[in-house]
Amino acid sequence: MRSENPRRRPAHPAIDEKMVQQLVHRFYAHIRADAELGPIFNKAIGTDWDAHLDKMCDFWSSVMLMTGRYKGNPMVAHMRLKVVRPAHFERWLTLFRQTSQEVCPPEISELFIGRAENIARSLQLGMFFKPGRAATTATEEPVPCAEQSRNGHGNLKLVEEEFHMSTTAARRTAESPPAQAATTATVPPALKVVASPPIESMMHPHVYRIALGFWAVFLAIFWATFWVSTNALFMVVISTFYAVMFFGTPYVMLRQVPGRTTAKGPLRMFLEQPFATIDGSISGYEALLQVILVPACLILGSTAIGFIIHCARSIH
């Protein structure tokens, strides 16, 4: 006889489809009547409220009863709403808490509220979180994640995964007995929103200045070694052009973007935090090493060549 998978159990034995449907319908009745959220939802949903309510019943049935009926992607749907601000999520949670307390017993209400807070937090991270920047406040104009992705700062795949991980974690809390489940009222406010450390996506300006210094040292050694040789002068000129092109191109591109030449913080902070690349994140120290590795090797090589040439000249 096979034992039941605990991850497929409802969040609480008393929760059923009737309770989910009653909560969803009453909650969205409050939403439609709300002066702040009503216009946003009515504009987004239009006349398709029946279909939306059915979809939301499927969603909460999947979250609380583990039915798996919901097949949509709320993250993508919410990212299309350009008028939504963090303050709207606070209002949404206020109405959800009120409705769950009206419909459900206190113990079950806390379970619904906990799932709702998890989901709202993940949606806000996906819509408003900008790497390398403090969390957006309720009064600040946020940068939608869809726009961030066009600017190289956002990653739709990551925020979708964050949402699914959050809802999965919410469902898995049902494995714990209700008596052991922590209620949102007992959780310190500082622990209710926990985000991953920001990943910087822009190189610190001082890194370019350090690289410029390395290239300058290399060229100085190169010219000091070969300028007296007519045969080597052509190679010196070509190497100078190569060095200017290798460093000058990213430097010019850097200056085309407003604010990119202004440091957001000390270099040490940049070096100690992750840095985003096409192939994944690396440490700031690794990013610095990649920028200075070529000129550093050229400095060592040109110094060795210069030393050999100097020794050869002294012998003759």
KENU-570423 format. One record per atom (N, C-alpha, C, O): x negated, y negated, z negated. Coordinates in steps of 0.001 Angstrom, whole numbers, padded with zeros to 6 digits, always signed. Last residue first. Example, Ala and Ser with C-alpha at 12.3 -4.5 7.8 and 13.67 -1.06 7.14 Angstrom:
KENU-570423
-012850+002250-007080
-013670+001060-007140
-012900-000030-007870
-013409-001138-008039
-013190+005690-007800
-012300+004500-007800
-013200+003300-007800
-014236+003319-008465
end
This chain:
KENU-570423
-077278-043573+025787
-077934-044044+027001
-078472-045462+026806
-079060-046031+027725
-076198-043516+023256
-077241-042545+023604
-078028-043024+024817
-079251-042908+024880
-074260-045445+023365
-075386-045653+022453
-076536-044699+022749
-077700-045026+022523
-072437-044305+025152
-073165-045519+025529
-074386-045730+024648
-075436-046150+025134
-071492-042148+023619
-072188-041889+024885
-072996-043102+025316
-074120-042955+025796
-070246-043494+021503
-071397-042630+021222
-072204-042365+022494
-073435-042356+022467
-068193-044758+022948
-069173-045556+022212
-070426-044732+021911
-071543-045229+022052
-066775-042525+023876
-067421-043429+024836
-068495-044265+024156
-069577-044462+024708
-065875-041475+021430
-066742-040665+022297
-067494-041558+023281
-068693-041382+023499
-064282-043590+020548
-065436-043173+019744
-066418-042364+020590
-067632-042539+020486
-062323-043645+022539
-063199-044797+022340
-064447-044434+021556
-065540-044911+021860
-061125-041161+022081
-061803-041415+023359
-062776-042581+023224
-063902-042527+023720
-060085-041612+019502
-061055-040535+019727
-061833-040761+021015
-063050-040580+021051
-058346-043727+020079
-059434-043918+019111
-060515-042863+019303
-061707-043168+019272
-056585-042493+021824
-057433-043582+022331
-058586-043875+021385
-059679-044231+021826
-055424-040599+020040
-056142-040189+021245
-057079-041262+021758
-058231-040983+022090
-054265-042218+018066
-055275-041224+017697
-056108-040813+018906
-057330-040691+018821
-052512-043678+019713
-053530-044368+018908
-054646-043408+018530
-055826-043734+018654
-050893-041648+020694
-051739-042386+021628
-052831-043154+020897
-053950-043271+021397
-049597-040913+018336
-050480-039945+018998
-051414-040638+019984
-052583-040270+020104
-048179-043311+017934
-049130-042843+016922
-050109-041838+017525
-051309-041901+017259
-046481-043491+020183
-047588-044449+020022
-048612-044016+018978
-049796-044321+019118
-044915-041059+019561
-045685-041225+020800
-046797-042259+020640
-047953-041951+020929
-043774-041564+016979
-044638-040407+017222
-045516-040600+018456
-046718-040340+018411
-041958-043519+016399
-043377-043893+016324
-044312-042756+016706
-045526-042955+016756
-039457-042288+016732
-039736-043555+017410
-041232-043847+017460
-041724-044368+018460
-039542-040029+015136
-039335-039861+016570
-039692-041126+017340
-040174-041051+018470
-039813-041203+012599
-040911-040412+013151
-040773-040245+014658
-041765-040309+015383
-037277-042357+012260
-038464-043215+012337
-039629-042466+012979
-040349-043025+013806
-035774-039991+012120
-035514-040964+013184
-036714-041892+013370
-037118-042178+014497
-036811-038866+009803
-037013-038167+011074
-036769-039099+012252
-037462-039019+013266
-035898-040742+007955
-037343-040545+008119
-037647-039846+009443
-038615-040185+010124
-033157-040399+008100
-033732-041644+008584
-035229-041535+008799
-035777-042156+009710
-032358-037050+009271
-032650-038023+008226
-033234-039285+008845
-033742-039260+009966
-029699-036402+011621
-031038-036172+011099
-031275-037193+010002
-030471-038109+009825
-026809-034886+013079
-027425-035882+012208
-028809-035426+011762
-029058-034238+011554
-026569-034063+016623
-026246-033920+015211
-026974-034957+014385
-027677-035811+014927
-027313-034684+019185
-027390-033275+018790
-027022-033041+017334
-027151-031917+016849
-027131-037441+019267
-026269-036656+020152
-026203-035201+019700
-025159-034558+019817
-027224-038556+015813
-027782-038416+017152
-026828-037580+017995
-025829-037070+017488
-027088-040506+012857
-026362-039743+013872
-027112-039746+015196
-027579-040789+015654
-028774-040016+009861
-028710-040833+011074
-028114-039980+012182
-028572-038864+012426
-028438-040121+006267
-028395-039437+007562
-028277-040428+008714
-027751-041530+008557
-030791-042073+004232
-029455-041608+004582
-029470-040922+005949
-030412-041115+006718
-033300-043057+003783
-032816-042032+002861
-031433-041505+003210
-030943-040585+002556
-033773-045089+005578
-034589-043880+005675
-034036-042741+004836
-034279-041574+005145
-032011-047090+004701
-031797-046449+005999
-032536-045115+006075
-031996-044129+006576
-033237-047787+002303
-031890-047213+002270
-031592-046488+003576
-030998-045410+003574
-035629-048881+003256
-035674-047676+002427
-034306-047002+002377
-034222-045774+002406
-034850-051227+004515
-035307-050098+005327
-035294-048802+004530
-034980-047742+005072
-031846-052715+003139
-033284-052466+003163
-033631-051230+003981
-032824-050311+004124
-029201-053545+005479
-029717-053246+004153
-031206-053010+004248
-031775-053096+005336
-028657-054308+007994
-027524-054170+007081
-027971-053929+005646
-027189-054096+004711
-030469-056662+009926
-030510-055485+009059
-029316-055470+008120
-028988-056490+007514
-029760-057629+013160
-029653-058012+011755
-029579-056757+010891
-028725-055896+011104
-029586-056828+015706
-030928-057192+015248
-030926-057631+013793
-031976-057970+013247
-026911-056414+016177
-027765-055232+016098
-029158-055559+015579
-029848-054677+015066
-025364-058669+016515
-025490-058125+015174
-026422-056948+015047
-026710-056509+013933
-024350-057944+019843
-024393-058889+018720
-024486-058170+017383
-023783-057189+017142
-026428-056339+022088
-025273-056115+021214
-025354-057067+020031
-026325-057018+019277
-028789-056882+023330
-027569-057176+024072
-026323-057065+023206
-025279-057626+023541
-030916-056013+021860
-030558-057425+021715
-029297-057793+022489
-028780-058899+022328
-031175-053370+022712
-030801-053661+021325
-030278-055076+021181
-029308-055314+020462
-032144-053661+025275
-030792-053131+025085
-030289-053428+023684
-029105-053706+023492
-034716-054550+024630
-033808-055439+025360
-032371-054972+025193
-031473-055789+024992
-035647-052218+023361
-035611-053483+022623
-034660-054470+023298
-033888-055149+022623
-035585-050214+025313
-034647-050134+024176
-034559-051439+023392
-033513-051742+022817
-037612-051548+027042
-036253-051219+027482
-035288-051060+026312
-034247-051717+026307
-040036-051802+025597
-039262-052985+025970
-037834-052683+026356
-036930-053458+026044
-041235-049305+025263
-040668-049988+024105
-039733-051122+024508
-038739-051374+023827
-041771-048524+027887
-041308-047534+026920
-040661-048199+025714
-039653-047713+025200
-042746-050861+029085
-041495-050270+029554
-040915-049326+028506
-039708-049327+028264
-045126-051215+027649
-044107-052270+027637
-042758-051705+028058
-041735-052031+027456
-046446-048826+028311
-046121-049126+026915
-045025-050174+026820
-044105-050048+026012
-046738-049102+031088
-045975-047976+030539
-045543-048266+029104
-044406-047984+028726
-048402-051336+031217
-047066-051395+031808
-046176-050293+031240
-045003-050522+030946
-050659-050216+029986
-049993-051373+029382
-048567-051503+029906
-047636-051750+029139
-051312-048240+031825
-050923-047850+030466
-050209-048983+029748
-049266-048749+028991
-052037-049840+034010
-050902-048922+034119
-050405-048513+032735
-049197-048449+032506
-054292-051115+032914
-053128-051905+033338
-051887-051018+033420
-050814-051400+032953
-055967-048917+032488
-055572-049757+031363
-054316-050552+031703
-053394-050653+030894
-056364-047989+035068
-055670-047126+034114
-055189-047926+032908
-054120-047645+032364
-057832-050147+036072
-056537-049815+036661
-055716-048956+035705
-054514-049170+035549
-060182-049982+034540
-059284-051124+034369
-057893-050843+034925
-056891-051244+034333
-062006-048022+034999
-060918-047694+034074
-059894-048813+033951
-058848-048626+033329
-063832-049217+036713
-063141-048004+037159
-061927-047680+036288
-060938-047132+036773
-064862-051253+035159
-064046-051587+036333
-063234-050387+036787
-062082-050527+037198
-065027-051509+031755
-065212-050571+032865
-064273-050929+034004
-063052-050915+033848
-064322-053161+029745
-065636-053398+030360
-065869-052514+031576
-066805-052744+032342
-061923-052184+028781
-061897-053408+029577
-063225-053679+030283
-063250-054355+031311
-061756-049880+027170
-061924-049722+028612
-062054-051029+029405
-062279-050974+030614
-061575-050540+024414
-062402-049419+024860
-062732-049496+026344
-063861-049210+026742
-059852-052644+024151
-061200-052791+023594
-062138-051703+024097
-063348-051912+024195
-057557-051510+025278
-058244-052600+025976
-059665-052767+025457
-060586-053005+026238
-056997-049576+023285
-057183-049189+024680
-057959-050254+025446
-058902-049943+026174
-056624-051065+020985
-057713-050083+021039
-058038-049721+022485
-059203-049578+022858
-054361-052544+021821
-055591-053234+021405
-056790-052295+021477
-057852-052676+021971
-052484-050541+022290
-052972-051347+023411
-054262-052072+023062
-055154-052203+023900
-052156-049575+019620
-052624-048698+020702
-053202-049509+021856
-054287-049202+022348
-051155-051839+018338
-052441-051267+017913
-053017-050383+019016
-054211-050435+019309
-048729-052102+019719
-049716-053181+019778
-051103-052674+019381
-052103-053031+020004
-047400-049764+018972
-047763-049970+020371
-048820-051058+020507
-049720-050938+021338
-047094-050267+016217
-047881-049118+016669
-048326-049294+018116
-049475-049015+018458
-045425-052539+016303
-046756-052625+015708
-047653-051486+016157
-048830-051695+016447
-043136-051418+017423
-043853-052465+018152
-045274-052617+017620
-046215-052802+018391
-042382-049745+015314
-042813-049152+016583
-043592-050160+017418
-044589-049810+018050
-041644-051710+013477
-042750-050802+013158
-043289-050168+014437
-044501-050064+014623
-039498-052779+014858
-040655-053637+014574
-041877-052793+014215
-043002-053116+014598
-037747-050641+014867
-038278-051129+016134
-039507-052013+015918
-040444-051986+016715
-037260-050537+012133
-037863-049376+012787
-038472-049787+014122
-039567-049350+014476
-035942-052876+011585
-037333-052771+011140
-038034-051567+011763
-039256-051566+011909
-033307-052378+012478
-034208-053238+013271
-035668-053120+012862
-036551-053249+013709
-032215-048990+012368
-032542-050188+011599
-033515-051046+012407
-034465-050507+012975
-029914-047728+014736
-031275-047762+014221
-031518-049077+013488
-031082-050139+013931
-026692-046609+013943
-027507-047642+014562
-028881-047671+013907
-028999-047641+012682
-025264-044834+012481
-025363-044552+013910
-026178-045605+014643
-026344-045507+015859
-025273-043200+009330
-025617-044377+010112
-025784-043999+011574
-026376-042966+011885
-022753-041770+007621
-023832-041430+008532
-024086-042630+009424
-023211-043034+010190
-021795-041834+004190
-021754-042420+005527
-022964-042010+006345
-024073-041913+005819
-020897-038824+002510
-021789-039966+002616
-021763-040521+004028
-021714-039747+004984
-017333-038140+002525
-018705-037741+002763
-019583-038973+002824
-019100-040057+003149
-015158-039207-000152
-015557-039142+001243
-016990-038669+001348
-017768-038776+000400
-012541-038952-002223
-013940-038554-002145
-014286-038373-000680
-013757-037472-000030
-010266-040209-004192
-010718-040390-002826
-012201-040089-002792
-013018-040875-003273
-010011-039505-006880
-008912-039188-005974
-009299-039349-004516
-008713-038684-003661
-011898-040270-008648
-012092-038966-008032
-011013-038638-007020
-011083-037600-006363
-011152-042664-009707
-012394-042664-008933
-012610-041357-008201
-013393-041297-007253
-008875-042026-011252
-008720-042688-009955
-009973-042619-009099
-009871-042525-007876
-008912-038717-012659
-009379-040100-012702
-009274-040738-011329
-009552-040078-010327
-005997-036796-012904
-007246-036978-012178
-007673-038434-012263
-006869-039317-011966
-003537-036546-013999
-004672-036327-014894
-006006-036530-014203
-007050-036446-014850
-001760-036937-011958
-001758-037923-013035
-002963-037778-013942
-003382-038741-014585
-001941-034809-010299
-002588-036041-009860
-002640-037061-010967
-003474-037966-010934
-002748-031814-012128
-001807-032779-011590
-002539-034050-011228
-003608-034346-011762
-004265-028733-011479
-004431-030090-012017
-003430-031015-011357
-003284-030993-010135
-003024-025583-012316
-003176-026591-011270
-003251-027966-011892
-002420-028332-012724
-002449-023757-014204
-003838-024156-014097
-004048-025250-013078
-005146-025798-012982
+000211-023243-013971
-000237-023778-015253
-001659-024283-015184
-002061-025128-015984
+000414-022140-011391
+000864-023507-011626
+000351-024083-012926
+000077-025280-013002
-002592-020345-010480
-001294-020386-011144
-000888-021821-011421
-001757-022658-011665
-004075-020803-007252
-004169-020960-008702
-002779-020953-009303
-001856-021501-008700
-003306-020768-004609
-003796-019516-005189
-003858-019592-006706
-003712-018575-007384
-002745-023310-003814
-001604-022505-004255
-002045-021174-004843
-001253-020507-005509
-004932-024374-002740
-004743-024632-004162
-003571-023841-004707
-003415-023712-005922
-004710-023892-000075
-005426-022902-000883
-005305-023168-002373
-005552-022275-003184
-003443-026151+000934
-002713-024885+000880
-003383-023895-000058
-002706-023142-000757
-005500-028008+000703
-004256-028225-000033
-003465-026930-000152
-002888-026639-001199
-007361-026986+002455
-007689-027027+001028
-006432-027212+000189
-006309-026646-000897
-005931-027445+004808
-006267-026077+004406
-006582-026008+002924
-006138-025100+002221
-005869-030209+004837
-004603-029490+004701
-004844-028035+004308
-004057-027454+003561
-008648-030691+005092
-007906-031211+003950
-006607-030452+003743
-006270-030087+002617
-009314-029492+007478
-009942-028996+006251
-009160-029454+005028
-009021-028715+004053
-007805-031083+009206
-007450-029671+009056
-008082-029067+007815
-007470-028224+007159
-009161-033546+008880
-007743-033417+008548
-007371-031962+008313
-006698-031641+007333
-011736-032906+009757
-011549-033379+008384
-010092-033227+007966
-009808-032828+006836
-011238-032292+012423
-011669-031227+011528
-011468-031624+010074
-011079-030798+009248
-010572-034868+013296
-009577-033803+013382
-009948-032662+012439
-009089-032125+011738
-012988-036133+012870
-011863-036533+012031
-010726-035527+012127
-009986-035339+011161
-014612-034799+014758
-014927-034730+013336
-013723-035083+012481
-013456-034419+011480
-013429-035457+017203
-013503-034056+016789
-013740-033947+015293
-013141-033103+014627
-013799-038200+017359
-012449-037674+017196
-012475-036242+016714
-011639-035845+015903
-015926-040287+016061
-015991-038938+016586
-014653-038283+016322
-014381-037854+015201
-017434-043527+016483
-016409-042612+016000
-016558-041253+016639
-017245-041100+017649
-019334-045101+017607
-019335-044998+016155
-018350-043962+015647
-018427-043558+014487
-019295-045655+020309
-020342-044764+019842
-020340-044558+018349
-021245-043904+017831
-017177-047091+021196
-018384-047842+020878
-019503-046964+020373
-020571-047473+020034
-015224-045212+021426
-015682-045836+022647
-016962-046610+022424
-017757-046776+023349
-014874-044603+018756
-015452-043574+019601
-015931-044163+020911
-016922-043696+021472
-013684-046907+017813
-015029-046585+017367
-015664-045564+018293
-016857-045645+018587
-011173-046715+018915
-012060-047747+019420
-013485-047464+019007
-014413-047747+019765
-010223-044601+017372
-010270-044441+018817
-011180-045478+019450
-011886-045176+020413
-010223-045647+014831
-011263-044674+015161
-011354-044463+016662
-012432-044178+017183
-009845-049168+014436
-009291-047853+014726
-010371-046910+015227
-011295-047303+015938
-011021-050997+011890
-011419-050665+013245
-010884-049283+013560
-011394-048299+013023
-008936-053251+009945
-009706-052038+010172
-010082-051873+011633
-009523-052536+012506
-009127-056188+008265
-008725-055676+009559
-009543-054440+009884
-010751-054558+010085
-008276-056065+004795
-009271-056187+005847
-008745-055592+007131
-008005-054609+007108
-006514-055509+002806
-006376-056803+003464
-007333-056966+004627
-007210-057929+005383
-007221-053026+001830
-005858-053204+002326
-005706-054494+003097
-004845-054578+003972
-010526-052225+003090
-009564-052598+002069
-008211-052843+002689
-008064-052868+003911
-012498-049559+004228
-011675-050704+004562
-010678-050984+003452
-010053-050059+002932
-015601-048688+002690
-014213-048360+003004
-013412-049619+003244
-013603-050627+002564
-018615-049924+004271
-017793-049615+003103
-016366-049370+003531
-015957-049792+004613
-020376-048278+006858
-019649-049439+006390
-018789-049027+005217
-018289-047904+005172
-021433-046062+008032
-022364-047135+007724
-021698-048375+007196
-022337-049422+007082
-018581-045218+009993
-019855-044850+009373
-020759-046048+009164
-020840-046938+010011
-015410-046156+009115
-016473-046493+010052
-017798-046163+009410
-018140-046750+008383
-012095-045112+008815
-013459-044963+008311
-014457-045251+009409
-014382-044681+010498
-009506-045229+009849
-010144-046473+009422
-011600-046337+009016
-012288-047348+008881
-008573-042713+010691
-008139-043926+011372
-009001-045142+011064
-009204-045993+011930
-009758-040728+009078
-009808-040619+010526
-009499-041913+011242
-010087-042199+012285
-009155-041670+006532
-010557-041503+006928
-010675-041443+008447
-011583-042037+009030
-006355-041525+006665
-007008-042833+006545
-008483-042751+006920
-009010-043662+007558
-006010-038757+006797
-005569-039588+007914
-006224-040960+007866
-006607-041504+008902
-007012-038052+004282
-007696-037593+005484
-007292-038408+006707
-008129-038717+007556
-005120-039289+002571
-006534-039650+002491
-007267-039261+003770
-008058-040047+004292
-002767-037975+003279
-002886-039414+003527
-004342-039851+003507
-004760-040678+004318
-003412-035382+002352
-003167-035613+003772
-003322-037090+004113
-003939-037430+005122
-003652-035801-000422
-004747-035211+000359
-004617-035556+001835
-005580-035967+002482
-001093-036784-001007
-002261-037646-001219
-003470-037125-000450
-004231-037912+000114
+000471-034521-000419
+000661-035760+000339
-000537-036688+000195
-000955-037314+001169
-000386-032686-002349
-000612-032398-000926
-000513-033683-000105
-001318-033909+000798
+000494-034085-004675
-000923-033766-004484
-001256-033476-003033
-002273-033945-002521
+003249-034111-004251
+002510-035378-004265
+001022-035130-004044
+000365-035873-003315
+003862-031374-004490
+004122-032084-003235
+003292-033367-003157
+002704-033670-002119
+003102-031023-007188
+002459-030255-006127
+002646-030928-004774
+001697-031041-003998
+004844-032732-008540
+003402-032998-008595
+002653-032232-007507
+001672-032737-006961
+007273-031429-008030
+007034-032763-007487
+005548-033092-007466
+005045-033660-006496
+007030-029188-009607
+006968-029027-008157
+006704-030367-007483
+005993-030433-006481
+007258-030389-012135
+006095-029563-011810
+005921-029404-010307
+004805-029475-009791
+009788-031797-012016
+008498-032484-012199
+007289-031664-011767
+006392-032186-011105
+011910-030649-009290
+011528-030663-010709
+010123-031266-010853
+009348-031244-009897
+012827-032836-006512
+012164-031664-007092
+012002-031780-008606
+011960-032886-009144
+014103-035231-005747
+014555-033951-005209
+014051-032757-006017
+014772-031774-006186
+012904-037394-007017
+014364-037328-006937
+014835-035910-006611
+015848-035450-007138
+010226-036931-006647
+010725-036936-008026
+012247-036889-008070
+012825-036403-009042
+010098-037235-003907
+009815-035916-004481
+010296-035823-005922
+010724-034759-006370
+010677-040000-003693
+011590-038998-003146
+011359-037625-003766
+012313-036929-004111
+008460-041206-004969
+009826-041486-005426
+010783-040389-004965
+011601-039904-005747
+006365-040263-003387
+006424-039927-004821
+007849-040097-005347
+008369-039246-006069
+007073-041471-000964
+007036-040010-001068
+007100-039571-002526
+007806-038621-002863
+006851-044181-001532
+008168-043644-001190
+008190-042123-001308
+009203-041545-001703
+004068-044228-002016
+005013-044678-003047
+006401-044103-002789
+007052-043600-003704
+003032-043412+000440
+002866-042550-000734
+003822-042935-001853
+004332-042068-002562
+003756-045648+001992
+004234-044316+002361
+004149-043377+001159
+005089-042629+000889
+002253-047638+000746
+003717-047717+000700
+004332-046350+001010
+005305-045941+000375
-000281-046713+001420
+000088-046862+000011
+001602-046911-000141
+002163-046298-001049
-000160-046885+004182
-000287-045566+003561
+000082-045623+002083
+000686-044690+001553
-000076-049626+004511
+001099-048845+004897
+001045-047439+004300
+002079-046867+003953
-002617-050435+003802
-001518-050775+002896
-000255-049987+003228
+000551-049705+002341
-004146-049666+006059
-004232-048901+004809
-003096-049189+003841
-002650-048288+003130
-001904-049955+008927
-002990-050444+008087
-003041-049613+006798
-002072-048924+006478
-000793-049645+012286
-000835-049085+010929
-002085-049573+010206
-003176-049606+010775
-000848-050415+014887
-000356-051406+013919
-000466-050920+012482
-000256-051698+011552
-001629-048328+016512
-002597-049406+016290
-002146-050396+015222
-002970-051146+014698
-001320-045122+016626
-000542-046204+016014
-001475-047341+015630
-002053-047327+014543
-002908-043080+017423
-002315-043897+018483
-001568-045109+017926
-001223-046023+018675
-003514-041707+015158
-004549-042585+015696
-004036-043441+016844
-004671-044434+017201
-001311-040052+014759
-001445-041257+013940
-002488-042219+014490
-002361-043430+014308
-001793-038010+016664
-000566-038806+016718
-000709-040106+015940
-000271-041156+016410
-004222-036928+015774
-004162-037586+017076
-002938-038488+017163
-003025-039605+017674
-003347-035896+013265
-004441-036854+013363
-004374-037631+014667
-004459-038859+014665
-001344-033971+013661
-000980-035289+013130
-002083-036322+013291
-001793-037509+013439
-000704-031796+015940
-001944-032412+015460
-001632-033821+014961
-001652-034769+015745
+001429-028802+015633
+000994-030085+016170
-000343-030543+015619
-001034-029796+014925
+002646-026563+014663
+001581-026358+015647
+001019-027677+016183
+000204-027660+017106
+004171-025027+011896
+003761-026294+012506
+002557-026072+013421
+001566-025467+013012
+004500-022529+010762
+005380-022925+011865
+004878-024169+012598
+005137-024337+013790
+003234-021345+008620
+002480-021506+009856
+003317-021949+011033
+002912-021776+012182
+004140-020908+006053
+004843-020238+007149
+004083-020331+008469
+004266-019486+009346
+003418-021811+003499
+002449-021042+004287
+003101-020311+005468
+002664-019222+005841
+004868-023571+002027
+005342-022184+002056
+004446-021265+002882
+004696-020062+002954
+003517-026014+002258
+003966-025572+000938
+004377-024100+000899
+004253-023450-000139
+002696-026286+004973
+001815-026699+003879
+002213-026043+002563
+001351-025566+001825
+004851-025349+006479
+003530-024741+006663
+002606-025059+005502
+001817-024211+005084
+006827-027074+005587
+007003-025639+005370
+005663-024915+005506
+005369-023988+004751
+005833-029442+006544
+005823-029236+005097
+006108-027783+004725
+005681-027315+003669
+006174-028897+009359
+004880-029264+008781
+004840-028957+007287
+003921-028288+006814
+008888-028381+009681
+007916-027337+010014
+006574-027620+009355
+005913-026710+008854
+009814-030906+008948
+010201-029740+008141
+009252-028572+008409
+008858-027861+007485
+008742-032354+011037
+008231-032595+009688
+008642-031478+008721
+007906-031149+007791
+010279-031368+013158
+008826-031177+013171
+008237-031362+011783
+007338-030621+011385
+012809-032248+012401
+012551-030808+012528
+011050-030518+012483
+010608-029556+011856
+012345-035001+012554
+012673-034393+011262
+012440-032886+011292
+011935-032313+010327
+011923-035280+015314
+010850-035615+014370
+011107-034974+013005
+010182-034462+012375
+014378-034572+016369
+013210-033747+016698
+012069-034012+015718
+011340-033096+015338
+015880-036686+015273
+016217-035289+014955
+015031-034368+015220
+014714-033496+014410
+014729-038983+016392
+014599-038722+014958
+014921-037276+014598
+014292-036706+013706
+014325-040212+018907
+014011-038790+018722
+013888-038412+017251
+013031-037603+016895
+014547-042821+019590
+015807-042097+019351
+015580-040614+019044
+016538-039849+018935
+011570-043887+018130
+012689-044248+019006
+013959-043521+018624
+014402-043589+017477
+009070-043568+017019
+009914-042382+017218
+011075-042661+018159
+011512-041778+018897
+007868-046100+016923
+007082-044942+017364
+007965-043758+017742
+007650-043023+018678
+009890-047767+015988
+009257-048070+017270
+008520-046855+017812
+008538-046602+019017
+010473-046576+013539
+011518-046657+014563
+010932-046945+015940
+011419-046428+016945
+008046-046910+012168
+008513-045567+012508
+009558-045613+013614
+009537-044785+014525
+007971-049741+011991
+006852-048994+012581
+007318-047617+013035
+007023-047198+014154
+010374-050467+010677
+010114-050902+012057
+008995-050120+012740
+009065-049864+013942
+009954-049077+008083
+011034-048774+009010
+010752-049201+010444
+010876-048382+011355
+007975-050149+006457
+007658-048984+007275
+008710-048683+008336
+008396-048099+009373
+009206-052497+005361
+007808-052497+005813
+007514-051359+006785
+006879-051572+007818
+011815-051980+004634
+011536-053162+005456
+010132-053147+006040
+009895-053724+007101
+013279-048779+004837
+012244-049624+004243
+011885-050769+005188
+011677-050561+006383
+014940-047018+006036
+015567-048171+005382
+014546-049147+004817
+014912-050231+004365
+013237-045090+006918
+013984-045855+007922
+014628-047093+007324
+014836-048093+008011
+012337-044053+004434
+011403-044692+005373
+012157-045598+006342
+011760-046742+006562
+014637-042880+003384
+014020-044016+002686
+013084-044781+003619
+013045-046011+003595
+014858-040891+005303
+015959-041852+005158
+015462-043090+004420
+015815-044214+004777
+012582-039479+004795
+012616-040290+006010
+013834-041200+006065
+013834-042183+006806
+013377-038312+002326
+012189-039163+002412
+012246-040058+003644
+011989-041259+003553
+015575-036748+003022
+015770-037894+002134
+014585-038860+002217
+014766-040077+002184
+014323-034881+004733
+015413-035723+005234
+015625-036937+004331
+015832-038044+004830
+012366-033704+003017
+011985-034371+004261
+013072-035326+004727
+012777-036468+005080
+013944-032613+000915
+012920-033616+000644
+012577-034402+001904
+012503-035630+001867
+015553-030777+002313
+016173-031860+001559
+015171-032982+001290
+015503-034160+001421
+013577-029043+003357
+014440-029802+004258
+015080-030988+003543
+015147-032084+004100
+012500-028021+000964
+011651-028743+001913
+012497-029613+002826
+012179-030781+003048
+014745-026749-000115
+014127-027855-000841
+013260-028701+000093
+013277-029931+000030
+015175-024801+001860
+016219-025778+001567
+015644-026990+000847
+016004-028127+001153
+012886-023223+001753
+013131-024043+002942
+014184-025120+002686
+014096-026221+003230
+011565-023543-001634
+012135-022814-000513
+012402-023778+000643
+012176-024982+000531
+009860-023149-004661
+009971-023924-003418
+010550-023033-002327
+010087-021912-002117
+009441-021464-006774
+010735-022146-006711
+010924-022957-005435
+012035-023407-005152
+006814-020531-006606
+007927-019615-006295
+009268-020314-006129
+010143-019815-005421
+004576-022671-004863
+005307-022411-006113
+006496-021514-005771
+007131-021719-004737
+003294-022444-002459
+002620-023215-003508
+003278-023004-004862
+002625-023139-005897
+003603-019044-001237
+004055-020434-001382
+003317-021126-002520
+002787-020479-003423
+000834-017090-000010
+001917-017307-000955
+002342-018763-000951
+001520-019640-000687
-001341-016616+001492
-000086-016757+002218
+001086-016955+001284
+002230-016985+001736
-003432-016182-000159
-003461-017435+000589
-002195-017644+001399
-001984-018729+001941
-003097-013655-001180
-002713-014786-002021
-002703-016102-001274
-002040-017048-001700
-001642-011106+000629
-002718-012101+000703
-002320-013319-000122
-001317-013963+000184
-000534-008272-001145
-000195-009521-000470
-001381-010472-000510
-002040-010626-001539
-001955-005048-000515
-001605-006147-001419
-001364-007410-000617
-001928-007591+000462
-000646-002132+000972
-001467-003321+001088
-000990-004389+000119
+000209-004609-000049
-000845+001200+000000
+000000+000000+000000
-000876-001245+000000
-001743-001403-000860
end
